[in-house]
Amino acid sequence: MAINDSNDSEDNQVEASSSRRGFFKATAMSAAAIISGVSASARNAAWAKDSNDLKTNGLEKNKLTLGIIPLTDCAPIVIAKEKGFFEKHGLEVAISKEASWANIRDKVSSGLLDGAHMLAGMPLSTTLGVGSAQKDTVTAFSMDLNGNGITVSNALYERMLAADPESMKTRPITAVALKKVIDADKAAGKEPMAFAMVYPVSSHNYEIRYWMASAGIDPDHDVRLIVIPPSKMVTNLNAKHIDGYCVGEPWNQQAVALGIGKSIITSYEIWNNSPEKVFGVTREWAEQNPSTHKAVIKALIEASQWMDNPSNRQEIVRIIAAQKYIGVPESVIEQSMTGTWTYSKQEAAVSMPDFNVFHRYAANYPWHSHAVWTLTQMVRWGQIDQAIDFKKVAASVYLADVYREAAAELDIAAPTTNFKSEGIHANAWTLKEATKPIDMGPDQFFDGIQFNPHEPVQYLSNFPIHNRQIALADLAKKTT
């Protein structure tokens, strides 16, 4: 059966679930706190075009073209345009829907795009020249936390269930059953199975590798990992070109809705409140347009605040589902966007209120510690083959000071530290190293390992499965 990724027939609609209402109930108590921290403009349904507060002066450039990939986490850029936040800050923005992350990278680097929705690792890799031509690229804004999932074909799911039914009963589901299937295939002389991710320096690549390696699977030798653009994942799974993939929404829930795959685990379950996308520009552009850059960041902050109000999520679904942005049925997008997740067509949706976090938990802050973690993954899997100073690279690419300045002008709380450890909070906690205390969410890894950003080399020593091209001793000499 041929699959159209934007199929909108009634048969492919995901049934609304009562558990979705749990999202609104689960977040109701925090909604007031969210709204109280939102500037008045961010609470408005739209910014009137004739507003006296419309600012057009002092910007180096006010007509911008920003790139997106058709994923639900492009929403901060889309909402900033559709709800008038860009306009409020004097910006006239056109949005360019791009086909692949390579397009995003190349068009930002060449100046065809002023900035774009980017993978968190892309400004780092482009600055270092990892897998692409070197171009200094920076970010001052994290677009979201979480948002990805790992989906496998129905056939592979059944094989995993037969290989180890016990390990498939408890969530989060590990890759233990997959390891047994792979071992059986090896014994039978079969070719390795193929799995897809969206880009070599994507969180998706690192998440599926982390998940596999935790069960003893070597992702560089036991399977084939290939790159496929997000919107093509469902088609390739249905055509049996791949056995599974890691991708952002709506492309996991689309496969589930069509009945051609089963979602195994979400990125939230792998690492609670992990960083996902960023807004990226070249360093040259940021230096030439500092006031414009800050205006973009301010608009994105206010849009993200508005988006994390639960009462606005259904409107977000309607806006981003449009063909010019994502182009899939609203019923598919609302699964994750309104706080639920469906693992298979045979199961009821479950409550997952933090699957998409756009502003809460200091989600927009460009944490240097998040950059350091991403760099450790580039080292772990052999993408960086020379010793680097993790903190120095992080500081040069993740512009925390620009974010803090924008947040201060909006009277929004911002961290006063650039680093936080991960894997140590199982429950909600409060960040006190901030201009005002910030409520934070859990940050645990599903395997229980902790990450201290001040000791990245020690962190790397935890993993027996790797493809490092640098000795840890050499890394230690460069690490500050």
PyMOL commands that set and color helices and strands:
alter all, ss='L'
color gray80, all
select helices_A, chain A and resi 10-12+18-36+40-43+72-82+85-88+101-110+122-128+154-163+176-187+203-213+230-238+251-258+267-270+283-288+290-307+310-320+330-337+368-380+390-397+400-409+456-460+472-478
alter helices_A, ss='H'
color red, helices_A
select strands_A, chain A and resi 63-68+92-97+115-119+137-142+148-153+194-197+224-227+244-248+261-266+277-282+340-341+350-351+429-431+438-440
alter strands_A, ss='S'
color yellow, strands_A
deselect
rebuild
show_as cartoon
